[in-house]
């Protein structure tokens, strides 16, 4: 099913839940709505589901306007954060409940419920009550209930939030595998960028009810279109510094009280064309210790800066180090075996070939339209 949202808005008096959201979701595509709490992602999902009526704009399924179509007639399956299971019913009755409402033949109901339960890996648990199941098993029951009515569109509202980290990892893979095998168009709401980046074909990033970007995960990461996307997508977050870029003796340089570094011409020219200060963005993985970088590599544009280690956070196989550079803070990842110490003076190598630049006023990228 193709889903098209055209300038979709939801307002409650002066409160804006979603502001002119426009998306074209392809048939069979897995799309994530990503953003912090209150950004409009669940509001938009509930409008697609028919639970909220849009204030403005249209929702189309395969070219048909759905604004006034009741939820039960939209051909959707929905999985909630709370699972919304019936505790007094067995697993079988929970999964088969949508078929009962549709007055499906009992034989067909039993066959479809068993088939979906087997697909979920809970085929042997159909006689159990919900209270006898683990959190992961309950999540599978909720997903099975959404799938049993063979929907054309699957909607997920932060379905893994109540699971522990290991189980979330397992369920991410299961949901993505099932969605790919069944080819059902899916919309997945999450505040967890790892879920969005690993599961979705494209991600709609939202902030303050406004759509910031709608791109594949790799584009969001490597070519962020707004300052919000640059800072929100990526962990640890991108380093952001205010600089002024100009051409000096044929070389583009980014200068501030903390830095004076060379920038490749393809990026420097775009930043220099914006008169005045700009925001320079560098991801922590593009900052290294100077003595650990081969500066002779032809495809590298390495600029050196010096600073003092303020904080060292062990992350397991590497350390996250916060460095003070003339009053500005920069994060980088360092091999844990180096045993970096707080207060240590460090020479940093910045790969400016990966630099991003943003307009401080509009917060839009100066490199990507």
C-alpha positions in Angstrom: 0.0 0.0 0.0 1.2 3.5 -0.9 0.7 6.1 1.8 0.7 9.8 0.9 0.5 12.5 3.5 -0.1 16.0 2.0 0.4 19.0 4.3 -1.0 17.0 7.2 -1.6 19.2 10.4 -3.1 18.7 13.8 -3.7 21.5 16.2 -5.5 21.8 19.6 -6.2 25.6 19.9 -2.7 27.1 20.2 -0.9 23.7 20.6 0.6 22.3 17.3 0.9 18.6 17.3 2.0 18.3 13.6 2.6 21.1 11.1 2.1 20.4 7.4 3.7 17.0 7.3 4.1 15.8 3.7 5.4 12.3 3.0 5.2 9.8 0.1 5.6 6.3 1.5 6.1 3.6 -1.1 4.4 0.3 -1.3 6.2 -2.2 0.9 8.5 0.4 2.4 9.5 0.4 6.1 9.5 4.0 7.3 10.5 5.3 10.8 9.2 8.4 12.4 12.1 9.6 14.6 12.4 12.4 17.1 12.3 13.4 20.7 9.2 13.4 22.9 6.6 15.9 21.7 8.0 16.2 18.2 4.7 15.1 16.5 5.6 11.5 15.4 2.9 9.7 17.4 0.3 12.5 16.5 1.1 11.9 12.8 0.8 8.1 13.3 -2.5 8.4 15.0 -3.9 10.5 12.2 -2.8 7.8 9.7 -4.6 5.3 11.9 -7.8 7.3 12.0 -7.7 7.8 15.8 -7.0 11.6 15.4 -8.8 13.6 12.7 -6.5 16.0 10.9 -7.0 19.7 11.3 -5.8 20.2 7.7 -4.3 18.2 4.9 -5.1 14.8 3.5 -4.2 11.1 4.0 -4.2 8.9 1.0 -4.0 5.1 0.8 -3.3 3.9 -2.8 -4.7 7.2 -4.1 -7.9 7.1 -2.0 -8.5 9.9 0.5 -8.9 8.3 4.0 -9.6 11.4 6.2 -13.2 10.3 7.0 -12.8 6.5 6.8 -13.2 4.8 10.2 -10.1 3.1 11.6 -11.6 -0.4 11.3 -12.1 0.1 7.5 -8.5 1.3 6.8 -6.9 -2.1 6.5 -4.3 -1.4 9.2 -2.7 -3.4 11.9 -1.3 -1.6 14.9 1.1 -2.5 17.7 1.2 -0.3 20.8 3.9 0.4 23.3 1.7 -1.0 26.1 0.8 -4.1 24.0 -2.9 -3.6 24.9 -3.5 -7.3 25.4 -6.5 -8.8 27.2 -5.2 -10.4 30.4 -8.2 -12.7 31.0 -7.9 -14.2 27.5 -5.5 -16.9 26.3 -2.9 -16.2 23.7 -5.1 -17.8 21.1 -8.0 -15.6 21.9 -5.9 -12.5 21.9 -4.4 -13.2 18.5 -7.6 -14.3 17.0 -9.8 -11.5 18.4 -9.7 -9.3 15.2 -10.9 -12.3 13.2 -13.7 -12.8 15.7 -14.8 -9.2 15.2 -14.8 -9.9 11.4 -16.9 -13.0 12.0 -14.3 -15.2 10.3 -15.2 -18.9 10.0 -13.9 -20.9 13.0 -11.8 -23.3 11.0 -10.1 -20.5 9.1 -9.7 -18.5 12.3 -7.9 -21.5 14.0 -5.6 -22.0 10.9 -4.7 -18.4 10.6 -4.0 -17.9 14.3 -1.9 -21.0 14.4 0.1 -19.9 11.3 0.8 -16.5 12.7 1.7 -17.8 16.2 4.2 -20.2 14.6 5.6 -17.4 12.6 6.0 -15.5 15.9 7.7 -18.4 17.6 4.9 -18.8 20.1 2.9 -21.6 18.5 3.2 -23.8 21.5 1.9 -21.0 23.9 -1.6 -20.6 22.5 -3.3 -22.0 25.6 -1.5 -19.8 28.1 -2.8 -16.7 29.7 -1.1 -13.4 29.1 0.2 -13.2 32.7 2.1 -16.4 32.2 4.2 -14.8 29.4 7.5 -12.9 29.4 7.7 -9.3 28.1 9.1 -10.6 24.8 6.4 -13.2 24.4 3.7 -10.6 25.1 5.3 -8.4 22.4 5.1 -11.3 19.9 1.4 -11.8 20.8 0.7 -8.1 20.1 2.5 -8.3 16.8 0.7 -11.6 15.9 -2.7 -10.0 16.6 -1.8 -7.1 14.2 -0.7 -9.5 11.5 -3.5 -12.1 11.7 -6.0 -9.9 9.9 -3.5 -9.6 7.0 -3.3 -5.8 7.0 -2.1 -3.7 4.1 -0.4 -1.2 6.5 1.4 -1.9 9.8 1.7 0.8 12.4 4.1 0.6 15.3 4.0 3.0 18.2 7.3 2.6 20.1 6.6 -1.2 20.5 10.0 -2.1 22.1 10.2 0.6 24.8 9.3 -1.8 27.6 11.8 -4.5 26.7 15.4 -4.8 28.0 18.3 -4.0 25.7 19.1 -7.6 24.6 15.5 -8.4 23.9 15.0 -5.1 21.9 18.0 -6.2 19.8 16.3 -9.5 19.1 12.9 -8.1 18.4 14.3 -5.4 16.0 15.7 -8.1 13.8 12.5 -10.2 14.0 10.2 -7.3 13.1 12.4 -6.3 10.2 12.7 -9.8 8.9 8.9 -10.4 9.1 8.2 -7.0 7.4 10.6 -7.9 4.6 9.2 -11.3 4.1 5.5 -10.2 4.1 6.1 -7.0 2.1 3.7 -5.0 4.3 4.1 -1.2 4.2 5.1 -0.2 7.7 5.4 3.0 9.8 7.4 2.7 13.0 7.4 5.5 15.6 10.5 5.6 17.9 12.7 8.1 19.8 15.6 5.6 19.6 17.8 6.4 16.6 19.4 3.0 16.7 16.0 1.4 16.0 15.3 3.8 13.2 18.8 3.6 11.6 18.9 -0.3 11.7 15.3 -1.0 10.7 14.0 1.6 8.3 14.4 2.1 4.6 13.8 5.8 5.1 13.5 7.9 8.2 11.2 10.9 8.8 13.0 13.1 11.4 10.6 15.5 13.3 11.1 18.3 15.8 8.4 20.6 17.2 5.8 19.2 14.9 7.9 20.0 11.8 9.4 17.5 9.3 13.1 18.1 9.3 14.2 15.4 6.8 12.9 12.3 5.1 15.9 10.3 3.8 17.6 6.9 4.0 19.6 6.4 7.1 23.0 6.8 5.4 21.9 10.2 4.0 20.7 11.4 7.4 24.1 10.5 8.9 26.5 11.6 6.1 24.4 14.5 4.6 22.2 16.0 7.3 20.0 18.8 5.9 19.4 20.7 9.1 21.3 21.4 12.3 18.7 19.5 14.3 19.3 16.3 12.2 23.0 16.7 12.5 22.9 16.9 16.3 20.1 14.4 16.9 21.3 11.6 14.5 24.5 10.0 15.7 25.8 8.8 19.0 28.0 10.4 20.4 26.4 13.5 18.9 28.1 15.6 16.3 30.6 18.3 17.5 29.2 21.8 16.6 31.4 24.9 16.6 30.8 28.4 15.4 33.4 29.5 12.8 34.0 31.9 9.9 35.1 30.4 6.6 37.2 32.4 4.2 39.7 31.9 1.4 43.3 32.7 2.4 46.0 32.4 -0.3 44.0 29.9 -2.3 43.0 27.8 0.7 39.7 27.7 2.6 40.1 28.0 6.3 37.6 27.8 9.2 38.5 30.2 12.0 37.4 30.9 15.5 38.9 31.6 18.9 39.4 27.9 19.2 40.3 26.7 15.7 42.1 27.7 12.5 41.9 24.7 10.2 42.0 24.1 6.5 38.8 23.0 4.7 38.6 21.1 1.3 37.6 23.4 -1.6 34.3 21.6 -2.3 33.0 22.2 1.2 34.9 25.4 2.0 33.5 27.3 -1.1 29.9 26.6 0.0 30.6 27.8 3.5 32.6 30.8 2.5 29.8 31.9 0.1 27.7 32.5 3.3 29.0 35.7 4.6 29.6 35.8 8.3 29.7 33.0 10.9 28.5 29.5 10.2 28.2 26.3 12.2 30.9 23.7 11.6 29.9 20.1 12.3 32.4 17.3 12.8 31.4 13.8 14.0 33.5 12.3 16.9 34.7 9.5 14.7 36.2 12.0 12.3 38.4 13.4 15.1 41.4 11.3 16.1 44.7 11.7 18.0 47.3 13.1 15.8 49.8 10.3 16.3 47.3 7.7 15.3 46.5 9.1 11.9 48.3 8.5 8.6 48.4 12.1 7.3 49.9 10.9 4.0 46.6 9.4 2.7 45.6 11.2 -0.4 41.9 11.2 0.3 42.3 12.7 3.8 42.2 16.4 4.7 43.7 16.5 8.1 43.8 19.6 10.3 45.6 19.7 13.6 44.3 21.3 16.8 45.4 21.0 20.5 43.4 20.7 23.7 43.1 19.3 27.2 41.2 16.2 28.1 38.3 17.2 30.5 36.4 13.9 30.8 37.2 10.3 29.9 34.2 8.0 29.6 34.9 4.2 29.1 32.5 2.7 26.6 34.0 -0.8 26.5 36.3 -1.2 23.5 37.0 2.6 23.3 36.8 5.7 25.4 34.8 8.8 24.8 37.0 11.8 25.5 35.8 15.3 25.9 38.5 17.8 25.0 38.6 21.5 25.8 40.0 23.6 22.9 40.3 27.2 23.9 37.0 27.1 25.8 35.1 25.0 23.2 34.3 21.3 23.8 35.0 18.6 21.3 34.3 14.9 21.6 36.3 12.1 20.1 36.6 8.3 20.4 40.0 6.9 21.6 41.3 3.3 21.8 40.8 2.3 25.5 44.3 0.7 25.6 45.9 4.2 25.2 44.6 5.0 28.7 43.9 8.7 28.1 44.0 10.7 31.3 42.0 13.7 32.5 44.2 16.8 32.2 46.3 15.4 29.5 47.3 17.7 26.6 46.2 16.1 23.3 47.1 16.8 19.7 44.0 16.2 17.6 43.6 15.4 13.9 40.3 16.5 12.3 39.2 14.9 9.0 37.8 18.1 7.4 36.8 16.1 4.3 33.8 15.1 6.4 33.0 18.6 7.7 29.4 19.9 7.6 28.3 23.5 7.5 25.0 25.1 8.6 23.4 28.6 8.5 23.1 29.7 12.1 19.9 31.6 11.3 17.9 29.1 9.2 19.8 26.1 10.7 19.8 24.6 7.1 22.8 22.9 5.6 25.0 24.9 3.4 26.1 21.8 1.6 22.9 19.8 1.0 19.6 21.2 -0.2 
